[in-house]
Amino acid sequence: MIFKKRKLRKQWQISRAPQDKMRFNKAVKELKKMLQEKKSKAIETYLQDLTLTEATDYSLWKATKKVMKHQQAKTPLRLDDSK
């Protein structure tokens, strides 16, 4: 899918034809949808495999802790421009 999208983008950039742009946009949407579905399925599989037992090292509690943990916002680096 990525190869197809890149090929269509190259074709559109060369020709600048509206038909090529439509094909490129359609390929982009299909790729985004496919990637979203794969990500969703991976998360669903991960969540289904979580358990409370000691044998799995309490994976459910670790996942819960990770989700509930407050994440600090990353501040940009400040440079000393006074020199």
N, C-alpha and C positions, 0 to 999 in steps of 0.2 A: 504494500500500500504506500509506503514512504517513497519507494522507487518510482511508482506510478505518479505520485503527487509531484515529485521533483521533475520528472519528465514533462508533465503537463505544464508546470511553471516555466520551464525552459522554453517550451513551445510557445506559450503565451507571450513571454518576454521578447521573443524574436518577432512574432507576427503581430502582436497587439490586437488580434481579432477578437471581437466580442464572444464568438462561439468558443474560442480557446479559453477565454476568461471564465465562461460559464462551466466548462468542463473542469478547469482547475479548481474553481470554488466548490463544485460538487465533490471532487476528490478530497479536498480539505475537510469538508463536513463529514464525509464518510470516515476519514481517518480519525477525526476527533471523536466521532461516535464509537468507533471500534476501540480506541484507547480508553475511553470512559467506561465502556462495558468491561474491558479487561481489568481495569483498576477496581471497578465495583465488584467484580467476581472475586478478585484476589482478596479484597477486604472481607467479603462475605465468607470466603473459605477460612481466612485467618480467624474470624470471630467464631465460626462454628467449631474450630479446633481448640478453643480455649477451655480449660478445665480448672477445677479447684483443688485437684489432688497434689500430693507431694511428689508423685512420680513425674509430673510435668512441670515441676518447680513452680507451682502456683502461677501459671501463666495468666489466668484470668485476673488475678489481683495486680499483677505487674502491668497488664494492659489498662486496667481501670486507673491505676495510679498515674500512668503516663497521660491518660486523657484528662484526668482531673487536675493535674499539676498546672499551676498558673505559669504561663510562659512570659518572660520579660520581653519587652520590645527592644529590639537591637537599635542602639543609637549610632549615628554616624560618627566616624572618627573625626576628631578636631585637630587641626594642625596649628602649630604656633606660627602665625604669620607676622609676629611683631619684630622679626629680625630685619 
